[in-house]
Amino acid sequence: MAQIELSGIERVFRLGDSEVRALHDLSVSIDAGEYVAVMGPSGSGKSTLLNLLGLLDRPNAGHYRLEGRDVTTLSADEQAEVRRARIGFVFQSFHLVPRLTAAENVGLPLMLAGVPPAERAERVARALRDFGLEARAGHRPDELSGGQRQRVAIARATIMRPAMLLADEPTGNLDRATGQEVTALLESLNAAGTTLIVVTHDPVMGARARRQLLMEDGELRQDLRRAASAPADG
């Protein structure tokens, strides 16, 4: 069964007396473990789609099934529980809490989930080690480089072991070399089984995904796949 099934999704925003149709009759399925790039010009509906997938927004019509469950019918609290347990987010601007250390930022989802302190400390230490951040555990975000901040953000996004990782322009604020490091990190998580969905304007990053969803004017215009045996260069 597909991990994600969208059928007939509509999302309309009201701006004064006018309506903006951000998504129109969108239907798509994504299997567990896929690596998908969502691409298209500004205003094409990419971010709206990501927000819907992440249960940060609701469609006006249509259905969204996640792991076989129709999550469009859930209450706000139920959606928040699914989001906490099954979905990780990585943003272009990191969204780290400025006053918290790297370790505290990574452990925040565990604390909010009520994970006991001893287990929390163990899992945070392992995550910091896995992401090469041990030496930066006690540093606050303003004491970290862009690449280190993004690694903290990815560690935080994956500390709950989510089934799906949503990344919105994850290399947009990074130099090329650091962006390549972050991309490799995301791809290693995908290789370990996490469904990875990346919104990007970068055609190089988009070409790395095994599947590209090309959006325009709120509609899915192309759904392109390449063979897993033909990896992109770079």
C-alpha positions as a printed NumPy array, in Angstrom:
array([[  0.   ,   0.   ,   0.   ],
       [  1.194,   3.512,  -0.765],
       [  2.332,   5.449,   2.266],
       [  0.781,   8.646,   0.876],
       [ -2.375,   8.852,  -1.202],
       [ -3.81 ,  12.214,  -2.229],
       [ -7.069,  12.186,  -4.141],
       [ -8.879,  15.204,  -5.563],
       [ -7.097,  17.685,  -3.298],
       [ -8.263,  21.29 ,  -3.545],
       [ -6.82 ,  24.195,  -1.559],
       [ -8.266,  27.663,  -1.982],
       [ -7.128,  30.798,  -0.142],
       [ -9.273,  33.912,   0.15 ],
       [ -7.505,  37.229,  -0.358],
       [-10.054,  39.986,   0.203],
       [-12.819,  39.437,  -2.325],
       [-10.774,  37.14 ,  -4.521],
       [ -9.884,  33.473,  -4.34 ],
       [ -6.501,  31.916,  -5.081],
       [ -6.61 ,  28.261,  -6.056],
       [ -3.292,  27.014,  -4.647],
       [ -3.955,  23.344,  -5.447],
       [ -6.461,  22.008,  -7.961],
       [ -7.678,  18.41 ,  -8.304],
       [ -4.349,  16.994,  -7.135],
       [ -4.103,  13.209,  -6.998],
       [ -0.832,  11.377,  -6.399],
       [  0.496,   8.331,  -4.535],
       [  3.94 ,   8.007,  -2.962],
       [  5.22 ,   4.669,  -1.712],
       [  7.043,   4.169,   1.565],
       [ 10.77 ,   4.776,   1.161],
       [ 10.533,   6.871,  -2.009],
       [ 12.788,   9.876,  -2.712],
       [ 10.68 ,  12.588,  -4.34 ],
       [ 11.52 ,  16.148,  -5.414],
       [  8.641,  18.617,  -5.727],
       [  9.601,  21.281,  -8.252],
       [  8.099,  24.224, -10.092],
       [  8.13 ,  28.038, -10.24 ],
       [  7.176,  30.27 ,  -7.336],
       [  3.432,  30.172,  -6.757],
       [  3.066,  26.72 ,  -8.306],
       [  1.73 ,  25.132,  -5.126],
       [  4.887,  23.401,  -3.87 ],
       [  4.86 ,  24.821,  -0.349],
       [  1.098,  24.43 ,  -0.05 ],
       [  1.485,  20.765,  -0.95 ],
       [  4.271,  20.347,   1.625],
       [  2.136,  21.978,   4.33 ],
       [ -0.739,  19.626,   3.533],
       [  1.537,  16.573,   3.586],
       [  2.918,  17.722,   6.933],
       [ -0.578,  18.246,   8.398],
       [  0.155,  21.936,   8.908],
       [ -2.829,  22.791,   6.71 ],
       [ -6.08 ,  21.171,   5.594],
       [ -7.488,  20.886,   2.072],
       [-10.845,  22.416,   1.169],
       [-11.771,  19.203,  -0.623],
       [-10.309,  15.784,  -1.32 ],
       [ -8.697,  13.154,   0.865],
       [ -5.206,  12.514,   2.209],
       [ -4.418,   8.991,   3.364],
       [ -1.177,   8.51 ,   5.304],
       [ -0.133,   4.919,   5.948],
       [ -3.649,   3.823,   5.07 ],
       [ -5.378,   6.278,   7.419],
       [ -7.528,   9.168,   6.171],
       [ -5.878,  11.977,   8.129],
       [ -8.15 ,  14.669,   6.654],
       [-10.911,  13.444,   8.982],
       [ -8.834,  13.766,  12.166],
       [ -9.211,  16.493,  14.781],
       [ -6.473,  19.075,  15.227],
       [ -5.149,  17.221,  18.284],
       [ -5.159,  13.889,  16.437],
       [ -3.331,  15.441,  13.508],
       [ -0.755,  16.927,  15.886],
       [ -0.122,  13.459,  17.326],
       [  0.388,  11.962,  13.835],
       [  2.658,  14.872,  12.904],
       [  4.762,  14.428,  16.05 ],
       [  5.12 ,  10.667,  15.69 ],
       [  5.33 ,  10.092,  11.93 ],
       [  6.547,  13.277,  10.189],
       [  9.837,  15.186,  10.366],
       [ 10.428,  18.69 ,   8.983],
       [ 13.609,  20.354,   7.696],
       [ 13.379,  24.022,   6.69 ],
       [ 15.614,  26.372,   4.735],
       [ 15.951,  28.708,   7.733],
       [ 16.56 ,  25.901,  10.268],
       [ 13.939,  27.111,  12.833],
       [ 16.132,  26.278,  15.805],
       [ 15.278,  27.746,  19.221],
       [ 17.951,  30.455,  19.725],
       [ 18.291,  30.116,  23.519],
       [ 18.664,  26.328,  23.466],
       [ 21.911,  24.451,  22.871],
       [ 22.33 ,  22.028,  19.983],
       [ 21.631,  19.112,  22.336],
       [ 18.529,  20.816,  23.753],
       [ 17.204,  21.605,  20.265],
       [ 17.681,  17.992,  19.168],
       [ 15.992,  16.688,  22.295],
       [ 13.011,  19.054,  22.151],
       [ 10.644,  16.625,  20.349],
       [ 11.496,  13.905,  22.879],
       [ 10.77 ,  16.25 ,  25.773],
       [  7.436,  17.291,  24.247],
       [  6.585,  13.607,  23.763],
       [  7.251,  12.875,  27.418],
       [ 10.241,  10.599,  26.85 ],
       [ 11.958,  10.003,  30.237],
       [ 15.116,  12.103,  30.834],
       [ 17.55 ,   9.166,  30.886],
       [ 16.303,   7.753,  27.578],
       [ 16.157,  11.258,  26.14 ],
       [ 19.792,  11.936,  27.036],
       [ 20.885,   8.632,  25.516],
       [ 19.021,   9.196,  22.248],
       [ 20.23 ,  12.8  ,  21.948],
       [ 23.846,  11.744,  22.552],
       [ 23.542,   9.058,  19.88 ],
       [ 21.989,  11.517,  17.406],
       [ 24.702,  14.111,  18.014],
       [ 27.323,  11.429,  17.453],
       [ 25.63 ,  10.15 ,  14.295],
       [ 25.417,  13.663,  12.849],
       [ 28.973,  14.659,  13.777],
       [ 27.857,  17.221,  16.347],
       [ 29.319,  15.855,  19.584],
       [ 31.779,  18.737,  19.912],
       [ 28.957,  21.257,  19.396],
       [ 26.443,  19.787,  21.872],
       [ 26.637,  22.763,  24.254],
       [ 26.68 ,  25.483,  21.584],
       [ 23.69 ,  27.682,  20.797],
       [ 22.613,  28.228,  17.166],
       [ 24.413,  31.582,  16.843],
       [ 27.655,  29.763,  17.704],
       [ 27.226,  27.227,  14.891],
       [ 27.941,  27.392,  11.153],
       [ 25.094,  27.133,   8.654],
       [ 25.913,  23.518,   7.937],
       [ 26.04 ,  22.674,  11.64 ],
       [ 22.685,  24.371,  12.223],
       [ 21.121,  22.388,   9.395],
       [ 22.569,  19.167,  10.796],
       [ 21.059,  20.028,  14.191],
       [ 17.742,  20.663,  12.437],
       [ 17.906,  17.295,  10.647],
       [ 18.862,  15.511,  13.871],
       [ 15.871,  17.135,  15.589],
       [ 13.583,  16.221,  12.676],
       [ 14.591,  12.555,  12.82 ],
       [ 14.991,  11.998,  16.586],
       [ 11.43 ,  10.593,  16.766],
       [ 12.272,   8.171,  13.927],
       [  9.568,   9.501,  11.579],
       [  8.329,   7.527,   8.599],
       [  8.437,  10.622,   6.382],
       [ 10.86 ,  13.55 ,   6.177],
       [  9.685,  16.757,   4.497],
       [ 12.449,  19.166,   3.477],
       [ 11.653,  22.681,   2.226],
       [ 14.643,  24.101,   0.294],
       [ 17.009,  22.424,   2.807],
       [ 20.176,  23.699,   1.088],
       [ 18.845,  27.152,   0.182],
       [ 20.869,  29.029,   2.82 ],
       [ 24.05 ,  26.972,   2.45 ],
       [ 27.129,  27.259,   0.253],
       [ 27.572,  24.609,  -2.417],
       [ 29.963,  22.345,  -0.5  ],
       [ 27.896,  22.45 ,   2.689],
       [ 24.728,  21.932,   0.658],
       [ 26.231,  18.788,  -0.827],
       [ 27.021,  17.502,   2.673],
       [ 23.443,  18.123,   3.822],
       [ 22.049,  16.503,   0.67 ],
       [ 24.202,  13.422,   1.266],
       [ 22.937,  13.269,   4.85 ],
       [ 19.298,  13.424,   3.751],
       [ 19.929,  10.77 ,   1.11 ],
       [ 21.541,   8.466,   3.676],
       [ 18.379,   8.712,   5.778],
       [ 16.334,   7.848,   2.694],
       [ 18.624,   4.903,   1.955],
       [ 17.892,   3.652,   5.479],
       [ 14.166,   3.601,   4.676],
       [ 12.792,   7.072,   5.443],
       [ 10.449,   8.507,   2.819],
       [ 12.104,  11.751,   1.67 ],
       [ 10.129,  14.549,  -0.003],
       [ 12.129,  17.639,  -0.94 ],
       [ 10.762,  20.943,  -2.228],
       [ 13.481,  22.645,  -4.244],
       [ 14.108,  25.274,  -6.904],
       [ 17.537,  23.734,  -7.514],
       [ 17.468,  21.554, -10.658],
       [ 20.678,  19.811,  -9.578],
       [ 19.169,  18.73 ,  -6.281],
       [ 15.873,  17.869,  -7.946],
       [ 17.631,  15.626, -10.457],
       [ 19.104,  13.555,  -7.619],
       [ 15.66 ,  12.32 ,  -6.572],
       [ 14.354,   9.141,  -8.159],
       [ 11.064,  10.898,  -8.842],
       [ 10.179,  14.501,  -9.704],
       [  6.728,  16.008,  -9.296],
       [  6.585,  19.142, -11.466],
       [  3.967,  21.653, -10.284],
       [  2.488,  24.597, -12.155],
       [ -0.497,  26.788, -11.249],
       [ -1.526,  24.451,  -8.45 ],
       [ -1.634,  21.375, -10.666],
       [  0.657,  18.383, -11.079],
       [  1.895,  18.787, -14.655],
       [  4.495,  16.002, -14.787],
       [  5.379,  12.955, -12.694],
       [  8.837,  11.797, -13.795],
       [ 10.693,   8.732, -12.55 ],
       [ 14.18 ,   7.476, -13.227],
       [ 15.611,   4.054, -12.648],
       [ 17.22 ,   3.538,  -9.245],
       [ 20.179,   1.966, -11.07 ],
       [ 21.044,   5.281, -12.753],
       [ 22.125,   7.643,  -9.943],
       [ 22.544,  11.338, -10.706],
       [ 26.027,  12.77 , -10.741],
       [ 27.234,  15.263,  -8.155]])
